[in-house]
Amino acid sequence: MEFFYRLSQFVVRSLLRMFYDFRVSGLENLPRKGRVILAANHPSLADPPVIGAAAHRELYYLAKEELFRIPILRGVIRKLNTVPINRSIADIGAIRTAYRMLEKGRALILFPEGGRSPDGRLQGFKAGVGMIALRSGADIVPVRVIGTHKLRWSPFSRQRIWVRFGPKISVYESKNENMNKKDLYQKISQTVWEKIEGMGHEGGG
C-alpha cells in the first residue's frame, strides 16, 4: 500500500472516530487480496473516503471527470487511486481502466446509482456493475453507507456513520444463463440492489 494512501486512510479514519460514532460491520466479507468490486450506495460526496477508511485494504475509484478540473483536488485524488470517468457518454476508456485494475487483483469501488441520491434513498442501479463483474469475473461485495446523507458535526451529539459490508455475490454461474447480455447485466445489478436495500437505511435500521 502506498504511503500517501495509507496516511490518508489513517487520518480519515481517526477523524471519523474522533468526531462521529463511526461503525464498521461485515468487514470479514471483503477479501484481503484478489480482484473484487465493491458496489455501494451513494448518498454523499463523503462516501468514497468513508468507505476507504472502513476498509482493511487499498481501494481504487472511478470519479466524475469534473472533479479533475479542480487544480488542488486533481493531484490529491489521483494519488488516492482515482480515475476520471465521463458519465454523459459510454466512457470506454474508463471501463477498460476498470478491467485493468481488476486484472491486477485490485479492489474497485463502483456506485451503480450513477450519482448521489438526492434524499438518501436507494435509487435504481445502472447495468454497468453487472457488465464489469461478468466480463472481469470479479465477485461483488455489496456495501451500505448509512448516515452520510446529512453529514454534520455537533459538539453535543455524535452522529452515527455506519459502513456495512455484505456477503460477496459471485456472478460465475450467471454466465450460463440463457439471456441476452443486456438483460443479464441488468439482472446482476438488480440482485446487488436488492442486497444493499436489505442492509439497512439512513436511519440506521
Residue, then its C-alpha position, 0 to 999 in steps of 0.5 A: m500500500e502506498f504511503f500517501y494512501r495509507l496516511s490518508q486512510f489513517v487520518v480519515r479514519s481517526l477523524l471519523r472516530m474522533f468526531y462521529d460514532f463511526r461503525v464498521s460491520g461485515l468487514e470479514n466479507l471483503p477479501r484481503k487480496g484478489r480482484v473484487i468490486l465493491a458496489a455501494n450506495h451513494p448518498s454523499l460526496a463523503d462516501p468514497p473516503v468513508i468507505g476507504a477508511a472502513a476498509h482493511r485494504e487499498l481501494y481504487y475509484l472511478a470519479k466524475e471527470e469534473l472533479f479533475r478540473i479542480p487544480i488542488l483536488r486533481g493531484v490529491i485524488r489521483k494519488l488516492n487511486t482515482v480515475p476520471i470517468n465521463r458519465s454523459i457518454a459510454d466512457i470506454g476508456a474508463i471501463r477498460t481502466a476498470y478491467r485493468m485494475l481488476e486484472k491486477g487483483r485490485a479492489l474497485i469501488l463502483f456506485p451503480e446509482g450513477g450519482r448521489s441520491p438526492d434524499g438518501r434513498l436507494q435509487g435504481f442501479k445502472a447495468g454497468v456493475g453487472m457488465i464489469a463483474l461478468r466480463s472481469g469475473a470479479d465477485i461483488v461485495p455489496v456495501r451500505v453507507i448509512g448516515t452520510h446523507k446529512l453529514r454534520w458535526s455537533p459538539f453535543s451529539r455524535q452522529r452515527i456513520w455506519v459502513r456495512f459490508g455484505p456477503k460477496i455475490s459471485v456472478y460465475e454461474s450467471k454466465n450460463e444463463n440463457m439471456n441476452k447480455k443486456d438483460l443479464y447485466q441488468k439482472i446482476s445489478q438488480t440482485v446487488w440492489e436488492k442486497i444493499e436495500g436489505m442492509g439497512h437505511e439512513g436511519g440506521g435500521 
